[in-house]
């Protein structure tokens, strides 16, 4: 796993108590409209703006909504996080106990599913309503590491008065999102929280490293499952009569192919069912279930090209692309990066060069290698919908963008200049 830059809440060499006092002054100025002694970090300032738009009360002490035991168990089963739990516990619980912290795991909806670590800190968390079954989204409890990481889609540490609600100013928290390596879906957030006096710049790096280790082990499990499917797929493909076909798992990862150029993954529609389906990568196909996945056979029917594309970014966490035409309708959940790229292309129907798209996404026209690699993946997934030189939606396709009510709510995780500018 490669290194990545992580922004700790405590500046290097800063005295924690003095910095906490400055943060308290910044927080008070932000709420009162007075000139602040300094600006909050960008990710904190953006979250505070969201809280003000929501009308969040910074003096709120109301307990977060709590799930019943049955509801909590159901959320645990549905979360996809249980398989990662042993790795997370092995990597974090002993340290949490030694450092007067608690380890907290929340699902993609912000519900606290598991909590462990220091008994004294757990009792303190009880008084805050920071308990199993609690809703720890931003819109419920204000700026906090779990809820803000869910929105920003990046590891984050929050210290003292960076929390929007004053009752949380006595805490420091570090959280990292955990994704399903099979489809990139956000599963939840892993968090270490403790008294503000225990703040340490390395906590965020530790949480991020253990979370990435858990993702790596989930990926290893998936590769084992795909190899098992491959052993089944080869004889199945031998019996389909020699026509072009693939066997893929339910996430589109290809186990085996016949008569087609090999690819790692194909984009499958949300809620795929047996029968005829149009796939952007292949056109008209016949789909039937096999144990652990799908047999997808290309048909000889010439499918009409798509005529309409709907990019739906109303949901902050699940942007979707829907493609429609005479052959039918197809919907696919997008990764955050692909949602950004398609949003920019939808806003520039004339197209963008690799350098222009690099500046749009990163504020740096030189990151063209990254842009070309991601556009290559998009074009493999979405076939004739996208063109190149320049990158663009095909001229004959109607493109509709469904946006949330305010510009700030468009892909709130994104820091891309073309979206935030």
C-alpha positions in Angstrom: 0.0 0.0 0.0 1.4 3.4 -1.0 1.8 6.4 1.2 -0.7 9.3 1.0 -0.8 12.7 2.6 -2.9 12.9 5.7 -3.7 16.2 7.4 -3.5 16.0 11.2 -5.7 18.3 13.2 -2.7 19.5 15.4 0.0 21.4 13.4 3.5 20.1 13.8 5.1 21.5 16.9 1.9 23.1 18.2 1.1 23.1 21.9 -2.3 21.2 22.1 -3.8 23.5 24.8 -2.8 26.7 23.1 -4.1 25.4 19.8 -7.4 24.4 21.4 -7.8 27.9 22.7 -7.2 29.3 19.2 -9.8 26.9 17.8 -12.3 27.9 20.4 -11.8 31.6 19.3 -12.2 30.6 15.6 -15.3 28.6 16.4 -16.9 31.5 18.4 -16.0 34.0 15.6 -17.5 31.7 12.9 -20.8 31.5 14.9 -21.0 35.2 15.8 -19.9 36.6 12.4 -16.9 38.4 13.9 -13.4 38.3 12.2 -11.7 35.1 13.3 -8.0 35.1 14.5 -7.4 32.5 11.8 -9.3 30.4 9.2 -10.4 26.9 10.0 -9.0 24.1 7.9 -10.8 23.9 4.5 -12.5 20.6 5.3 -13.7 22.0 8.7 -14.9 25.3 7.2 -16.9 23.5 4.5 -18.5 21.3 7.2 -19.4 24.3 9.4 -21.1 25.9 6.4 -23.2 22.8 5.9 -24.1 22.9 9.6 -25.2 26.5 9.3 -27.3 25.8 6.3 -29.0 23.0 8.2 -29.7 25.3 11.1 -27.7 23.0 13.5 -27.7 24.3 17.1 -24.1 24.4 18.4 -25.4 24.1 21.9 -27.4 21.0 21.2 -27.2 18.3 23.8 -30.0 16.1 22.5 -29.0 12.4 22.4 -28.7 11.1 18.9 -31.4 8.7 17.7 -30.7 5.2 18.9 -31.6 1.9 17.1 -33.3 -0.9 18.9 -31.3 -4.0 19.5 -33.0 -5.8 16.6 -32.4 -2.8 14.3 -28.8 -2.7 15.3 -28.2 -6.3 14.6 -29.9 -5.9 11.2 -27.7 -3.0 10.3 -24.6 -5.0 11.4 -25.6 -7.9 9.1 -26.3 -5.6 6.2 -23.3 -3.4 6.5 -20.7 -5.6 4.9 -18.3 -4.7 7.7 -18.4 -7.8 9.8 -15.8 -9.6 7.7 -13.3 -6.7 8.4 -14.0 -6.6 12.1 -11.3 -9.1 13.3 -8.6 -7.1 11.4 -9.8 -3.8 12.8 -10.0 -5.1 16.4 -6.5 -6.7 16.2 -5.0 -3.5 14.9 -6.8 -0.9 17.1 -8.3 -2.1 20.3 -5.2 -2.7 22.4 -3.8 0.7 21.3 -7.2 2.3 22.1 -7.1 1.0 25.6 -3.5 2.1 26.2 -4.1 5.5 24.8 -7.4 6.2 26.6 -9.4 6.0 23.3 -12.3 4.0 22.0 -12.5 2.3 18.6 -15.8 3.0 16.9 -17.1 1.4 13.6 -20.0 3.1 11.8 -21.8 2.0 8.7 -22.3 4.1 5.5 -25.4 5.7 7.0 -23.5 6.9 10.1 -25.0 4.4 12.5 -22.5 3.3 15.2 -22.4 -0.5 14.9 -19.5 -1.5 17.2 -17.7 0.3 20.0 -14.8 -1.0 22.2 -11.7 0.2 24.1 -11.1 2.1 27.3 -13.9 1.6 29.8 -13.5 5.1 31.3 -13.8 6.7 27.8 -16.8 4.5 27.0 -18.6 5.9 30.1 -17.7 9.4 29.0 -19.0 8.6 25.5 -22.3 7.3 27.0 -23.0 10.8 28.5 -22.5 12.2 25.0 -24.9 9.7 23.4 -21.9 8.3 21.5 -23.1 4.7 21.8 -23.9 1.6 19.7 -26.9 2.3 17.6 -26.5 6.1 17.6 -26.7 8.2 14.4 -23.4 10.0 14.0 -24.0 11.7 10.7 -23.2 15.4 10.4 -26.8 16.3 10.1 -27.6 14.6 13.4 -24.6 15.6 15.6 -22.7 18.2 13.7 -19.1 18.3 12.4 -17.3 15.1 13.7 -14.7 12.7 12.3 -17.2 9.9 11.5 -19.9 12.1 9.9 -17.5 14.4 8.1 -15.4 11.5 6.8 -18.6 10.1 5.3 -19.2 13.3 3.4 -15.6 14.2 2.5 -14.7 10.6 1.6 -11.3 11.0 3.1 -9.5 10.2 6.3 -9.9 13.1 8.8 -8.8 14.0 12.3 -11.0 16.5 14.3 -9.8 18.2 17.5 -11.6 20.1 20.2 -13.5 23.2 18.9 -13.3 22.0 15.3 -16.4 20.0 16.3 -19.4 22.2 15.6 -21.4 21.2 18.7 -19.8 22.6 21.8 -20.6 19.5 23.9 -18.0 17.6 21.7 -15.2 20.2 22.2 -13.6 17.9 24.9 -12.9 15.2 22.3 -10.4 14.4 19.6 -11.4 11.9 16.9 -9.6 10.3 13.8 -11.6 8.4 11.2 -11.0 6.8 7.9 -13.6 5.5 5.3 -13.6 1.8 4.5 -14.6 0.7 1.0 -15.6 -2.6 -0.5 -12.7 -3.4 -2.9 -15.1 -5.3 -5.2 -17.1 -2.3 -6.3 -15.6 0.7 -4.5 -18.8 1.1 -2.4 -18.4 3.0 0.9 -19.1 0.4 3.6 -18.5 2.7 6.6 -16.0 4.5 8.8 -13.4 3.4 11.3 -12.7 5.8 14.2 -10.5 6.3 17.2 -11.9 8.8 19.7 -10.8 10.0 23.1 -10.5 13.0 25.4 -9.0 16.1 23.7 -6.0 15.9 26.0 -4.9 12.7 24.3 -4.6 14.2 20.8 -1.7 12.9 18.8 -0.7 13.7 15.2 0.0 10.0 14.4 -3.4 8.7 15.3 -4.9 9.4 11.9 -2.1 7.6 10.1 -2.6 4.6 12.3 -6.4 4.5 11.7 -5.8 4.9 8.0 -3.2 2.1 7.9 -5.4 -0.4 9.7 -8.4 0.5 7.6 -6.4 0.0 4.4 -5.1 -3.4 5.8 -8.7 -4.4 6.3 -9.6 -3.4 2.7 -6.6 -5.4 1.5 -7.8 -8.5 3.3 -11.3 -8.1 1.9 -9.6 -7.9 -1.6 -7.7 -11.1 -0.9 -11.0 -12.8 0.1 -12.6 -11.6 -3.1 -9.8 -12.9 -5.3 -10.2 -16.3 -3.7 -13.9 -16.2 -4.5 -13.2 -15.2 -8.1 -10.7 -18.0 -8.5 -13.4 -20.4 -7.2 -15.8 -19.0 -9.8 -13.2 -19.3 -12.5 -12.9 -23.1 -11.9 -16.7 -23.3 -12.5 -16.7 -20.8 -15.4 -14.3 -22.5 -17.8 -16.5 -25.7 -18.4 -19.6 -23.5 -18.6 -18.1 -21.4 -21.4 -17.1 -24.6 -23.2 -20.8 -25.6 -23.4 -22.3 -22.4 -24.7 -21.6 -23.2 -28.4 -18.5 -21.0 -29.0 -20.3 -17.7 -29.1 -18.8 -14.6 -27.4 -19.5 -14.9 -23.6 -18.1 -14.1 -20.2 -18.7 -15.4 -16.7 -18.5 -12.6 -14.1 -19.3 -12.3 -10.4 -22.1 -10.2 -9.2 -19.9 -7.1 -9.1 -18.8 -7.5 -12.7 -15.3 -9.0 -12.1 -14.6 -11.4 -15.0 -13.7 -14.9 -14.1 -13.4 -16.2 -17.6 -14.2 -15.1 -21.2 -14.6 -16.8 -24.6 -14.4 -15.0 -27.9 -13.8 -11.6 -26.4 -10.8 -9.5 -25.5 -10.0 -10.1 -21.9 -10.9 -7.4 -19.4 -10.8 -7.3 -15.6 -14.3 -6.0 -15.0 -17.4 -5.0 -16.8 -20.0 -2.5 -15.5 -23.2 -4.3 -14.7 -26.5 -2.5 -14.0 -27.9 -2.1 -10.6 -30.4 -4.8 -9.8 -29.4 -7.1 -12.7 -31.9 -9.9 -13.4 -31.9 -12.8 -15.8 -33.0 -12.2 -19.4 -32.1 -9.7 -22.1 -30.1 -6.7 -21.1 -28.2 -4.0 -22.9 -24.7 -3.4 -21.6 -22.7 -0.3 -22.8 -19.5 -2.4 -23.2 -21.1 -5.1 -25.3 -24.5 -4.1 -26.5 -27.4 -6.6 -26.4 -26.8 -9.6 -24.2 -28.5 -12.6 -22.7 -27.9 -13.0 -19.0 -28.4 -16.1 -16.8 -27.4 -16.8 -13.3 -24.6 -19.3 -12.4 -23.4 -20.1 -8.8 -21.5 -17.0 -7.6 -22.3 -14.8 -10.6 -23.6 -14.5 -14.1 -23.2 -16.0 -17.6 -23.4 -13.2 -20.1 -23.7 -14.1 -23.8 -23.5 -11.6 -26.5 -26.5 -11.9 -28.9 -26.4 -11.3 -32.7 -29.1 -8.7 -32.4 -27.8 -5.3 -33.4 -28.7 -3.0 -30.5 -29.7 0.6 -31.3 -27.2 3.1 -29.7 -28.3 4.9 -26.5 -30.1 8.2 -26.9 -30.3 9.6 -23.4 -27.9 9.7 -20.4 -29.0 10.8 -16.9 -26.3 11.7 -14.4 -27.9 11.8 -11.0 -25.8 13.5 -8.3 -28.7 14.3 -5.9 -27.5 11.7 -3.4 -24.3 12.8 -1.7 -23.1 9.2 -1.4 -24.5 7.3 -4.3 -24.3 9.1 -7.6 -25.7 7.1 -10.5 -25.5 7.0 -14.3 -28.6 5.9 -16.2 -28.4 5.1 -19.9 -31.6 4.8 -22.0 -32.3 3.8 -25.6 -34.4 1.6 -27.8 -32.7 -1.5 -26.3 -33.8 -0.6 -22.7 -32.5 1.3 -19.6 -29.4 0.6 -17.6 -28.3 2.1 -14.3 -24.9 1.9 -12.6 -23.6 3.3 -9.3 -20.6 5.5 -9.9 -17.4 5.8 -7.9 -16.7 9.4 -6.5 -13.9 10.0 -9.1 -16.0 8.8 -12.0 -18.9 10.9 -10.9 -16.6 14.0 -10.8 -15.3 13.3 -14.3 -18.7 12.7 -15.8 -20.1 15.8 -14.1 -17.4 17.9 -15.6 -18.0 16.4 -19.1 -21.7 17.0 -18.8 -20.9 20.7 -18.0 -18.7 21.0 -21.1 -20.5 19.3 -24.0 -17.8 20.5 -26.4 -15.3 18.3 -24.6 -12.2 18.6 -22.5 -8.6 17.7 -23.3 -6.6 15.6 -20.9 -4.8 18.7 -19.6 -8.1 20.7 -19.2 -9.7 17.8 -17.4 -6.6 17.5 -15.1 -7.0 21.2 -14.2 -10.7 20.7 -13.7 -10.2 17.8 -11.3 -6.9 18.6 -9.5 -6.1 22.2 -10.1 -3.0 21.0 -12.0 -2.9 20.6 -15.8 0.0 18.2 -15.5 -1.7 15.1 -14.1 -2.7 13.9 -17.6 -1.5 10.3 -16.9 -4.1 9.9 -14.1 -6.8 11.4 -16.3 -6.1 9.2 -19.3 -6.1 6.1 -17.1 -9.4 6.9 -15.5 -11.0 7.9 -18.9 -9.8 4.6 -20.3 -11.7 2.8 -17.6 -14.8 4.9 -18.1 -14.8 4.3 -21.9 -14.4 0.5 -21.4 -17.4 0.5 -19.1 -19.6 2.9 -21.0 -18.8 2.0 -24.6 -20.1 4.5 -27.2 -21.5 7.0 -24.7 -18.1 8.7 -24.4 -15.7 9.9 -27.1 -12.1 11.0 -27.1 -9.9 13.8 -28.6 -11.4 15.6 -26.8 -13.0 13.6 -24.0 -16.8 14.2 -24.2 -20.2 12.7 -24.2 -21.2 11.5 -27.7 -22.8 14.3 -29.7 -26.0 12.3 -30.5 -26.7 11.5 -26.8 -29.0 13.7 -24.8 -27.4 14.4 -21.4 -29.4 15.3 -18.3 -27.9 16.2 -14.9 -30.1 15.9 -11.8 -28.6 18.1 -9.1 -29.5 18.7 -5.4 -31.1 22.0 -4.5 -27.9 23.9 -3.7 -24.5 24.0 -5.6 -22.7 23.2 -2.3 -24.5 19.9 -2.1 -23.2 18.7 -5.5 -20.7 15.8 -4.8 -19.9 17.3 -1.4 -16.9 15.0 -1.1 -15.2 16.6 -4.1 -12.4 19.2 -3.9 -12.2 19.4 -7.7 -11.9 23.1 -8.7 -14.5 22.6 -11.5 -17.1 21.5 -9.0 -16.2 23.6 -5.9 -15.3 26.7 -7.9 
